[in-house]
Amino acid sequence: MCSSDLAACAPRLVAPPSPPPPESALRLRPPSGLQCLETLSQRGALYEIVADRASAGGCQLTNGVSLTRSSVALDKPVTLSCPLAVALADFESRVVQPAAQKHFRRDLVQINHFGAYDCRNIRGTRRLSEHARGQALDIAGFELDGGIRISIKEHWSNAGPRSRFLQEVAKGACEVFNVVLTPRSDSEHHDHFHVDIGPRPHCGA
């Protein structure tokens, strides 16, 4: 009986579950290592693990994958860090798919890109690009179900649903990636979105 031992009858104090981290915290701390590969597989991605790479100039790829499909197909395989691949899959599902449904009532079926890992500096500087770490991807356009093709070079500035779609996708990308550069940023990005998970946040949408 509880009357004989009040301590035993006292309610147990259970700490409430920790609230989920805000989106910005998730964005700045993507998963890495084996956890990242498991997360990427859960997104339905198709990939092969690639060996770590390093150069005397400071270029380095760790936790890298050769990705042929994230949540949708890619127009060609791309080598990038696993955390960036996870961010890409999240971008597709959280940003691009809803925008495709909103503007065209179609599904996103393919991402077209200009590449990711590339051992080089930021153009005009001596600072390594996030491409040199496999943490940046250049997106050229999107393809939707039914043969709808949307090109950043051709449709960013044109009036119509393709332009509105791209403007919305660019803004949404800033909620997933740390850096987003678009044709609005400078002439170097007239034909693509540069997205990366580097340490210096910037939204050029």
Beta strands, then each sheet from edge to edge (+ up, - down):
strand 1: 46-49
strand 2: 53-54
strand 3: 60-61
strand 4: 64-69
strand 5: 73-81
strand 6: 108-115
strand 7: 136-144
strand 8: 148-151
strand 9: 179-181
strand 10: 193-196
strand 11: 202-203
sheet 1: 1+ 4- 5+ 6+ 7- 8+
sheet 2: 1+ 4- 5+ 6+ 7- 10+ 9- 11-
sheet 3: 2+ 3-
end
